[in-house]
Amino acid sequence: MRYLTDNHIINVAIVSWLTAQLLKIFIEVCVHKKFDFRRLYGSGGMPSSHAACTVGVAAAAGKLCGFSSPEFGIAATFAFVVMYDASNVRHAAGEQAKILNYMIKHWKETTPEIFGKELKELLGHTPMQVLIGALVGLVIGLSM
């Protein structure tokens, strides 16, 4: 299938990522009743586009090259590392940003210049967000 690029695996990555990002907008509208275009390119939230993209690539590599191939092994390992990072390291950084933003907003004295901009809190994912993103990627990777 050569409709985005000449590389099937890259096509799967693009479609998986874009599907997850569009789902974020849809979920934002359904849950919060507001359209937030930034969800199209922003990180964090449901579902994880990182998980969707990397699992989609792994699934497509497995389907194309075989699930015992080195290509699948590399792609699957990469997907696990990315999902671990998204649900642990980046999620923890987002939680820390929430605390720091709270401290900055409630600063008793004049806010120092260094606190001029709020930190981005939506950095990582909960395990459920990563799981749903992985399922999006799996479905797209196996079906394309």
Secondary structure in CASP SS format (residue, H / E / C, confidence):
PFRMAT SS
TARGET T0000
AUTHOR 0000-0000-0000
METHOD secondary structure of the structure
MODEL  1
M C 1.00
R C 1.00
Y C 1.00
L C 1.00
T C 1.00
D C 1.00
N C 1.00
H H 1.00
I H 1.00
I H 1.00
N H 1.00
V H 1.00
A H 1.00
I H 1.00
V H 1.00
S H 1.00
W H 1.00
L H 1.00
T H 1.00
A H 1.00
Q H 1.00
L H 1.00
L H 1.00
K H 1.00
I H 1.00
F H 1.00
I H 1.00
E H 1.00
V H 1.00
C H 1.00
V H 1.00
H H 1.00
K C 1.00
K C 1.00
F C 1.00
D C 1.00
F H 1.00
R H 1.00
R H 1.00
L H 1.00
Y C 1.00
G C 1.00
S C 1.00
G C 1.00
G C 1.00
M C 1.00
P C 1.00
S C 1.00
S H 1.00
H H 1.00
A H 1.00
A H 1.00
C H 1.00
T H 1.00
V H 1.00
G H 1.00
V H 1.00
A H 1.00
A H 1.00
A H 1.00
A H 1.00
G H 1.00
K H 1.00
L H 1.00
C H 1.00
G C 1.00
F C 1.00
S C 1.00
S C 1.00
P H 1.00
E H 1.00
F H 1.00
G H 1.00
I H 1.00
A H 1.00
A H 1.00
T H 1.00
F H 1.00
A H 1.00
F H 1.00
V H 1.00
V H 1.00
M H 1.00
Y H 1.00
D H 1.00
A H 1.00
S H 1.00
N H 1.00
V H 1.00
R H 1.00
H H 1.00
A H 1.00
A H 1.00
G H 1.00
E H 1.00
Q H 1.00
A H 1.00
K H 1.00
I H 1.00
L H 1.00
N H 1.00
Y H 1.00
M H 1.00
I H 1.00
K H 1.00
H C 1.00
W C 1.00
K C 1.00
E C 1.00
T C 1.00
T C 1.00
P C 1.00
E H 1.00
I H 1.00
F H 1.00
G C 1.00
K C 1.00
E C 1.00
L C 1.00
K C 1.00
E C 1.00
L C 1.00
L C 1.00
G C 1.00
H C 1.00
T C 1.00
P H 1.00
M H 1.00
Q H 1.00
V H 1.00
L H 1.00
I H 1.00
G H 1.00
A H 1.00
L H 1.00
V H 1.00
G H 1.00
L H 1.00
V H 1.00
I H 1.00
G H 1.00
L H 1.00
S H 1.00
M C 1.00
END
